[in-house]
Amino acid sequence: MGRRCIGLDVHREFAQVAVWEDGVVRQIGQISLTDEALRIFADSLAPEDEVAIEATCNTHAIVRLLEPHVARVVVNPQKTRAIAEARVKTDKVDAEVLAQLLAADYLPSVWVADLPTQALRRQVARRAHIVRQRTRLKNQVQSILHRNLIPRCPAADLFGIKGRCWLANQPLPADEALTVEALLRQLDFHAQELRIIDAELGRVALSSSEVKRLMTIPGVDATIALSIVAAVGDFRRFRHPERLVSYLGLNPRVKQSGGQPASHGRITKQGRAHARGMLVEAAWVAVKTPGPLRAFYERIRSRRGMQIAVVATARKLAVLCWTTLERGEDYAFARPSLTDKKLRALELRAGMPSRRGQKGKAAAYSLKEVRRRERELAEHGRAGIPPARRRLASQGTVQDQAGRGRRQWDATEKALSGASCAAGISPRTCASLRGRPRPELSVTPTHPAANSAPGRGEDSPRPKPTPNPSGRCFAGIPAGERPPHSHQPRPQARGNGSNTTPKSSRTP
């Protein structure tokens, strides 16, 4: 038997089947999408057959039944132009096009996650849905107070104990009061469901070494780490971090045609939007922590703005996630006490017993001196990296080069050494200070090399200008030293040659 390529146009209750064999496509008909019918169809296939399916809600269940009986199952995640832009679009035509594209090896495939990864994705998606529902309920309560001209709650949390006592005493119409009570009951129900799913996800996170390693990155807690691991699955399937960035949709769009240079636009936003949003949320926290990520954010923000800078930081976080897991190392600028606090909070969320009155491993985070030393270590940048981890400096992969990479490396080094606004407060007047003079003591210590040679970061006195009694200046020459009648004639006109004589030399 020769090669056979089978295309399935999947619907809710049935699938249209088309078979390509020896250059000829024939229609098989429809099969029911039940467990028994799919098993009978899978038994009729040969081990050398290939199947193409469009990505839809029930695709994983179909792939799980067909994959053991055929050579490969190709899942197409995007709409094929031959299908989406066809003038005649029917189920038979779609199945036929899938079979022909698979036979021509022109059908892009998608990675199918294993069962544990699919279960984790469902749990993460369920938690995100519960959080969105709680946000909607809270917004509805706030809108009721707004339309009845009730001022803001004096308590910090409207839905806490004090906030609910204040809410019960507000003069609301009878129907609005009943609505608020119903919304609060729903809010309590979703809060209980959120605690249950958080406990389950906490136990999954404690058993995952990848989640614990990602939590050493600033801004990444257990929820964000689980979202990234669930979205990516196996990090080893990406040979380079740029492919992971493209998978998450954080790379810019590129357009290039003919001899014109390539133009870059907004990010593609391909892939799972929830994981991309989690990385952006982590970036907002990471840019507030002293270290290279904050320096990178400040450097981009000074040129491109805040929104572009935080998305670029989210892309940097995706690269860091790939690097830490690929090398099997924790984040080089991690704060140990903060990481221990994250892990202890994860244990309590997973349902482990609390030990009140006992000093645990996360007790160091409550000491101000420990937090201050860790922040100073992160501000110094590469000074806190152990010698074994100084790979970039020892290999010289960036410093020995020239061009854009070298300029970015120099800018980052200058930011970490305190010679620019990216590491804190600039030695000179910073644009973020809105014209105010810098304080006497900088937050970030200045690198010794910045004071030895003149440069941008040098704080040397400027030479005083030459006194000018007349107060007038001509082309940089004081008025007292300017010779008489030293004005220059007007430039000669070009073109038709009508009158090129200067006005000062004409005969009256």
Buried (B, 14 or more C-beta within 10 A) or exposed (E): EEEBBBBBBBEEEBBBBBBBBEEEBEBBEBBEBEEEBBEEBBEEBEEEBBBBBBBEEBBBEBBBBBBEBBBEBBBBEEEBEBBEEEEEEEBBBBBBBBBBBBBEEEBEBEEBBEEEBBEBBEBBBBBBEBBEBBEEBBEBBEEBBEEEEBEEBEBEEBBEEEBBEBBEEBEBEEEBBEBBEEBBEBBEBBEEBBEEBBBBBBBBBBEBEBBBBBBBBBBBBBBBBBBBBBBBBEBEEBEEBBEBBBBBBBBEEEEEEEEEEEEEEEBBEBBBEBBBBBBBBBBEBBBEBBBBBBBBBBBBBBEEEEEBBBBBBBBBBBBBBBBBBBEEEBBBBBBBBBBBBBBBBBBEBBEBEEEEEEEEEBBBBEEEEBBEEBBBBBBBBBEBBEEEBEEEEEEEEBEEEEEEEEEEBEBBBBBBBBBBBBBBBBBBBBEEBEEEEBEEEBEBBBBEEBBEEEEEBBEEEEEEEEEEEEEEEEEEEBEEEBEEEEEEEEEEEEEEEEEEEEEEEEEE
